[in-house]
């Protein structure tokens, strides 16, 4: 029944997700992603460094927008140290880094979620990100050349 019914599948998925430890403790889950030995984290660092080298070689400027985790997006909430690490790495690799987290109020970020059970950024959060990007030094230079 779960395989053939979209409703049954959705209910089963929600029950499995709610019972998982990663859902119950999102902070531990996200922190684990940035552990120094995690393969994904190691690959990201290598890929970012290579991309930065390639862009610098080709004289291309690039911007990285840091998108906060939306449970507590204001100043990156409990993940400030993780985002600082990413920012330092990106700056060292030659990227401009934009931090939009200061535009979010302190505390819970549920008002910026796409749904009550989905902490991805909604339209209001996307507008904050877009405004931050519009202030990029590279965006300003491009506008001046038009």
Secondary structure by P-SEA (a helix, b strand, c coil): cccccaaaaaaaaaaaaaaccccccaaaaaaaaaccccaaaaaaaaaaaaaaaaaaaacbbbbbbbbcccccccccccaaaaaaaaaaaaaaacccccccccccccccccccccccccccccaaaaaaaaaaaaacaaaaaaaaac
